[in-house]
């Protein structure tokens, strides 16, 4: 099995991937908080995680992926009450929308999508273990908190200087300031803001804190130690840091071997926010006329550890590039030259596959992988222009692109079909060909302009021409 290297946030170095079980990759990916439609910043992380999953499968690993659905927290309770809906009915709307959006972006389904509200017993059991081991305590507000002073390694992921932090501060809310290191809530005692959302527990009615959810669910589906945990860089602290503290304290062993975090998505170089008017859900972009494939292209276009600058120019570029590839695949399907595949073509394809795999194996270097994909397109188009590609060779090229697409999930090669050309367009194209043959270039150019007005262009080739819609 080919060596893969990932940049491990825990050590801030690139490391060879060595799974707990040979040939298997077990990964936990932070999923959505289902209180609204997911925005493109969220999907930047989900597409990165899909690239990771598909790459592992590309290299022959059996992947077990868990993506949680946070359906109980401060936001879901707040907004369900604001809409006078039960928590379950409210979150069901956004769970359904989330799975629809995943399909739109061709994101491979995870093996498990555990919802927090379905795993309350596991969370209560984990909290009790932390109490029994002396890592957690019940405060005067009846909530249960994790004592960070009891876990000397706290801060090892985010690299926090613990000596200069205030001790004894408690944080009950699910999310808190990035520079606030404090005891965090494992179980929140019920208060009036929770309405009818509560569960019975040994410590009274209440609900779990956000951080304990992921520890309990990952442990159930992946074991006490698993291979990869991912998320956006904003999840590193406090969420992932707190996960490590409570999981390793409860289990007495390492929680996760490889931490992978993707950087932020910005819009036109600025932080995305509703107040700035640059906040977009996937659905809003589809309403503007873009497709899921085009959005996936944009979201894949930068290395996951670099900021991704989202622009509408980038969306238009994605549209153009996908159209060019569709035309390229159609051109390959129309090749009918006789003969086999020459050695030079076989060598070119083998090297291309090796280069593509090498790029992915180097910490998911998608930019280099795209460079390989474009280079093959350029080289094969040159062969097509020269009439040097046989049908067998064209089939081999298409097969290589199908392999690429098991990872990129952009091209949908087998759905590419020849466009139906109107008789009027075909007639004009034939007249243009005759005019060129007779060296009547003025007439040929006039016909070309007329075709353009009709929304068509003619591509000449050694064996004729092809009409293509603009």
C-alpha positions in Angstrom: 0.0 0.0 0.0 1.4 3.4 -1.0 2.7 5.6 1.7 0.5 8.6 2.5 1.6 11.6 4.5 -0.6 14.0 6.4 0.2 17.2 8.3 -0.7 16.3 11.9 -1.9 19.4 13.8 -1.0 17.7 17.0 2.7 17.7 16.3 2.7 20.5 13.6 4.6 18.1 11.3 3.9 16.0 8.3 3.8 12.3 9.2 3.4 9.0 7.4 -0.1 7.6 7.9 0.0 4.4 10.0 -3.5 3.2 10.9 -4.4 1.4 14.1 -5.5 -1.6 12.0 -3.6 -2.4 8.8 -5.6 -1.6 5.7 -8.3 0.3 7.6 -8.8 4.0 8.2 -11.3 5.1 11.0 -12.1 8.7 10.9 -14.4 11.2 12.7 -15.5 14.3 11.0 -17.2 17.1 12.8 -20.7 17.5 11.2 -23.3 20.3 11.2 -25.2 21.9 14.0 -28.6 21.6 12.5 -30.2 24.9 13.3 -30.0 26.5 9.8 -28.9 25.7 6.3 -25.2 25.0 6.0 -23.1 27.8 4.4 -20.2 27.5 1.9 -17.7 27.9 4.8 -19.2 24.7 6.3 -19.0 22.9 3.0 -15.4 23.9 2.5 -14.7 21.5 5.5 -17.1 18.8 4.3 -15.6 18.8 0.8 -12.1 18.6 2.2 -13.2 15.6 4.4 -14.7 14.0 1.3 -11.4 14.4 -0.5 -9.7 12.8 2.4 -12.1 9.9 2.5 -12.0 9.3 -1.3 -8.2 9.5 -1.3 -8.0 6.8 1.4 -10.3 4.6 -0.6 -8.3 5.4 -3.8 -5.2 3.9 -2.0 -7.1 0.8 -1.0 -8.1 1.6 2.6 -11.4 0.4 4.0 -12.8 3.6 5.5 -15.1 3.9 8.4 -16.3 7.4 8.7 -18.5 8.9 11.4 -20.0 12.4 11.0 -22.1 13.7 13.9 -25.2 15.7 13.8 -25.4 18.2 16.6 -29.2 18.4 17.2 -29.1 19.7 20.8 -27.1 22.7 21.9 -27.6 26.4 22.7 -28.4 27.3 19.1 -30.9 24.5 18.3 -32.8 25.1 21.5 -32.8 28.9 21.1 -34.1 28.8 17.5 -36.6 25.9 17.9 -38.2 27.9 20.8 -38.1 31.1 18.7 -40.1 29.2 16.0 -42.5 27.6 18.5 -41.4 24.1 17.3 -40.3 21.0 19.2 -36.5 20.4 19.0 -37.0 17.3 16.9 -39.3 18.8 14.4 -37.1 21.9 14.1 -33.8 20.1 13.6 -35.5 17.5 11.2 -35.8 20.3 8.6 -32.1 21.1 8.6 -31.0 17.4 8.8 -33.0 16.7 5.6 -31.5 19.8 3.9 -28.0 18.9 4.9 -28.3 15.4 3.3 -29.7 17.0 0.1 -26.8 19.4 0.0 -24.3 16.5 0.4 -25.8 14.9 -2.7 -25.6 18.1 -4.6 -21.9 18.3 -3.9 -21.2 14.6 -4.6 -20.0 14.0 -1.1 -19.6 10.3 -0.4 -21.9 9.2 2.4 -20.3 8.4 5.7 -20.9 5.0 7.3 -22.5 6.6 10.4 -24.4 9.9 11.0 -25.1 9.7 14.8 -27.4 12.4 16.2 -26.6 13.7 19.6 -30.1 13.2 20.9 -29.9 9.5 20.1 -26.8 9.0 22.3 -27.7 10.7 25.6 -27.2 7.4 27.6 -23.6 7.1 26.3 -22.9 10.7 27.2 -24.2 10.2 30.7 -22.1 7.1 31.2 -19.0 9.0 30.0 -19.6 11.9 32.4 -20.1 9.5 35.3 -16.7 7.9 34.4 -15.0 11.3 34.5 -16.7 12.0 37.9 -15.6 8.6 39.3 -12.0 9.2 38.2 -11.9 12.7 39.7 -11.7 14.7 36.5 -15.2 16.2 36.8 -17.3 17.8 39.6 -20.7 19.2 40.2 -20.8 22.9 40.8 -23.2 25.1 42.8 -25.3 25.6 39.6 -25.9 21.8 39.6 -24.0 21.4 36.2 -21.1 19.0 35.8 -17.7 20.6 34.8 -14.4 19.1 33.6 -11.5 20.4 35.7 -8.7 21.2 33.3 -6.1 21.4 36.1 -6.6 17.6 36.5 -5.4 17.0 32.9 -1.8 18.3 32.7 -1.6 17.9 28.9 -4.5 20.3 28.4 -3.6 22.7 25.6 -1.3 20.3 23.6 -3.4 20.5 20.4 -3.9 24.3 20.3 -0.5 24.9 22.0 -1.9 27.1 24.8 0.4 28.5 27.5 -1.5 27.2 30.6 0.8 29.0 33.1 -0.7 32.4 32.1 -4.3 31.4 32.2 -6.8 32.1 34.9 -7.7 29.1 37.0 -11.1 28.3 38.4 -13.2 30.0 35.7 -16.2 28.0 34.5 -17.9 28.2 31.1 -21.4 26.8 30.8 -22.2 27.9 27.2 -21.3 25.6 24.3 -19.1 28.1 22.6 -16.8 30.6 24.2 -14.0 33.0 23.4 -11.0 31.5 21.8 -8.7 32.9 24.5 -10.8 31.7 27.4 -9.3 28.6 28.9 -11.6 27.3 31.6 -13.4 24.4 33.1 -16.1 23.5 30.6 -19.6 22.0 31.1 -20.0 18.3 30.5 -23.6 18.2 31.6 -25.8 21.4 31.9 -28.4 21.6 34.6 -31.8 22.6 33.2 -32.8 26.3 33.3 -35.7 28.2 31.8 -33.9 28.9 28.6 -34.0 25.1 27.8 -37.8 25.0 27.8 -39.0 21.4 27.5 -35.5 20.1 26.4 -34.0 18.0 29.1 -33.1 14.4 30.1 -33.0 12.8 33.4 -29.6 12.0 34.9 -27.9 11.1 38.2 -27.3 14.8 38.7 -30.8 16.0 37.9 -32.6 17.1 34.7 -30.4 18.7 32.1 -28.6 18.1 28.8 -25.1 17.3 27.5 -22.5 19.9 26.7 -21.4 20.2 23.1 -17.9 18.7 23.6 -19.0 15.5 25.4 -21.2 14.6 22.4 -18.3 14.0 20.0 -16.3 12.0 22.5 -19.2 9.7 23.4 -20.2 9.1 19.8 -16.7 8.6 18.4 -15.9 6.1 21.2 -19.1 4.1 20.4 -18.5 3.8 16.7 -14.7 3.9 16.3 -13.2 2.8 19.7 -11.2 4.5 22.4 -8.3 5.2 20.0 -8.9 5.9 16.3 -6.9 7.1 13.3 -8.1 10.5 12.1 -10.2 13.4 13.4 -10.9 16.4 11.2 -12.7 19.7 11.2 -12.3 23.4 10.5 -9.4 25.2 12.2 -11.9 27.1 14.3 -12.9 23.8 15.9 -9.3 23.2 17.2 -9.9 25.2 20.3 -11.9 24.8 22.4 -13.9 21.9 20.9 -11.1 19.5 19.9 -8.9 20.4 22.8 -11.8 19.6 25.2 -12.5 16.4 23.3 -8.9 15.2 23.9 -9.0 16.2 27.6 -12.2 14.4 28.4 -11.6 11.3 26.2 -8.0 10.6 27.3 -8.9 11.2 31.0 -11.8 8.8 30.8 -10.0 6.1 28.8 -6.4 6.4 29.9 -5.1 6.2 26.3 -4.5 8.3 23.3 -7.7 9.6 21.7 -6.7 10.3 18.1 -3.5 9.7 16.2 -3.9 12.2 13.4 -5.6 15.6 13.6 -6.3 17.3 10.2 -7.8 20.9 10.1 -8.8 22.9 7.1 -8.4 26.7 7.0 -11.1 29.3 6.6 -13.1 30.2 3.6 -13.2 33.9 2.9 -15.3 35.8 0.3 -13.5 38.3 -1.9 -10.7 38.3 0.6 -13.0 39.1 3.6 -14.4 37.1 6.4 -17.9 35.8 5.5 -20.7 37.4 7.6 -24.3 38.3 7.1 -23.7 41.9 8.1 -21.1 42.2 5.4 -23.6 40.9 2.8 -21.1 38.1 1.7 -22.8 35.2 3.4 -24.0 32.4 1.1 -25.6 29.0 1.7 -25.2 26.4 -1.0 -28.8 26.8 -1.9 -28.4 30.5 -2.5 -25.7 29.8 -5.0 -27.8 27.2 -6.8 -30.5 29.8 -7.1 -28.0 32.1 -8.8 -27.6 29.5 -11.5 -24.5 27.6 -10.4 -24.4 23.8 -10.2 -23.2 21.5 -7.5 -20.2 20.4 -9.7 -19.2 24.0 -10.1 -19.4 24.7 -6.4 -17.4 21.5 -5.7 -14.7 22.6 -8.1 -14.4 25.9 -6.3 -14.3 24.3 -2.9 -11.6 21.9 -4.0 -9.5 24.5 -5.7 -7.1 25.3 -2.8 -5.1 23.1 -0.5 -7.1 22.4 2.6 -4.5 24.1 4.9 -4.7 27.3 2.9 -7.4 29.9 3.0 -9.9 29.5 0.2 -10.9 32.8 -1.4 -14.4 32.4 -2.8 -15.3 34.7 -5.6 -18.0 34.7 -8.4 -15.2 34.9 -10.9 -13.9 31.6 -9.5 -17.4 30.2 -10.0 -17.5 31.3 -13.6 -14.0 29.8 -14.2 -15.2 26.5 -12.7 -18.2 26.6 -15.1 -15.9 27.2 -18.1 -13.4 24.5 -17.1 -16.1 21.9 -16.6 -17.5 22.7 -20.0 -14.1 22.3 -21.5 -13.7 18.9 -19.9 -17.1 17.8 -21.0 -16.2 18.8 -24.6 -12.9 16.9 -24.2 -14.6 13.7 -23.1 -17.1 13.9 -25.9 -14.3 14.4 -28.4 -12.6 11.2 -27.0 -15.9 9.2 -27.3 -16.1 10.1 -30.9 -12.6 8.8 -31.9 -13.0 5.9 -34.2 -9.4 5.4 -35.4 -8.3 1.8 -35.7 -5.4 0.1 -34.0 -4.3 -0.6 -30.4 -2.7 1.7 -27.8 0.9 2.5 -28.6 3.6 2.1 -26.0 4.3 5.8 -25.8 0.6 6.5 -24.9 0.6 3.7 -22.3 3.7 5.1 -20.8 2.2 8.6 -20.7 -1.0 7.3 -19.0 1.0 5.3 -16.4 3.1 8.3 -15.5 0.0 10.5 -15.2 -1.6 8.0 -12.8 1.6 7.8 -10.8 1.9 11.6 -10.6 -1.8 12.0 -9.6 -1.4 9.5 -6.8 1.9 11.1 -5.6 0.2 14.5 -5.3 -2.6 13.1 -3.2 -0.2 11.1 -1.0 1.6 14.3 -0.2 -0.9 15.7 2.3 -3.8 15.8 -0.2 -2.0 18.2 -2.6 -5.0 18.8 -4.7 -3.4 21.7 -6.6 -0.7 19.4 -7.9 -3.3 16.7 -8.7 -5.3 19.3 -10.8 -2.1 20.2 -12.6 -1.7 16.5 -13.6 -5.3 16.4 -14.8 -4.9 19.5 -16.9 -1.5 18.4 -18.4 -3.1 15.1 -19.6 -5.9 17.0 -21.2 -3.5 19.3 -23.0 -1.3 16.4 -24.2 -4.2 14.3 -25.4 -5.9 17.2 -27.2 -2.6 17.7 -29.1 -2.8 14.0 -30.2 -6.4 14.5 -31.2 -5.6 17.6 -33.3 -2.9 15.6 -35.1 -5.2 12.6 -35.7 -2.8 10.3 -33.8 -5.2 8.7 -31.2 -6.9 5.4 -31.9 -10.3 4.5 -30.4 -8.5 2.0 -28.1 -6.2 4.8 -26.8 -9.2 7.2 -26.4 -10.9 4.5 -24.2 -7.8 4.1 -22.2 -7.6 7.9 -21.6 -11.3 8.0 -20.5 -10.6 5.1 -18.1 -7.8 7.2 -16.5 -10.1 10.1 -16.0 -12.7 7.8 -14.4 -10.0 6.8 -11.9 -9.3 10.5 -11.2 -13.0 11.1 -10.7 -13.3 8.5 -8.0 -11.4 11.1 -6.0 -12.4 14.5 -7.5 -16.1 13.6 -8.2 -16.4 16.4 -10.7 -16.6 15.1 -14.2 -19.4 12.4 -14.4 -17.8 11.2 -17.6 -20.4 8.6 -18.5 -23.2 11.2 -18.4 -21.5 13.3 -21.0 -23.4 13.0 -24.3 -23.3 14.6 -27.7 -25.6 17.6 -28.0 -28.5 17.5 -30.4 -27.6 19.9 -33.2 -30.5 21.7 -34.9 -30.8 21.0 -38.7 -30.3 24.8 -39.4 -27.0 24.7 -37.5 -25.8 21.6 -39.3 -26.7 23.0 -42.7 -24.7 26.3 -42.0 -21.8 24.3 -40.7 -21.7 22.2 -43.8 -21.8 25.4 -46.0 -19.0 26.8 -43.9 -16.9 23.7 -44.5 -17.5 23.9 -48.3 -16.6 27.6 -48.3 -13.3 26.9 -46.5 -12.6 24.0 -48.9 -13.0 26.5 -51.8 -10.9 29.1 -49.9 -13.9 31.4 -49.7 -12.9 32.6 -46.3 -15.1 35.7 -46.3 -18.2 33.5 -46.6 -16.8 31.0 -44.0 -16.3 33.9 -41.5 -19.8 35.3 -42.1 -21.3 31.8 -41.5 -19.2 31.5 -38.4 -20.6 34.8 -37.1 -24.1 33.7 -37.9 -23.6 30.4 -36.0 -22.2 32.4 -33.0 -25.5 34.4 -33.0 -27.4 31.2 -32.8 -25.2 30.1 -29.9 -23.0 27.5 -31.7 -19.4 27.2 -32.7 -17.8 24.8 -35.1 -14.6 23.0 -34.3 -12.6 21.8 -37.2 -10.7 18.5 -37.1 -8.6 16.4 -39.6 -11.7 14.2 -40.3 -14.4 16.9 -40.5 -16.0 19.2 -38.0 -18.1 19.2 -34.8 -20.8 21.7 -33.7 -20.6 22.7 -30.1 -23.0 24.9 -28.1 -21.6 28.0 -26.6 
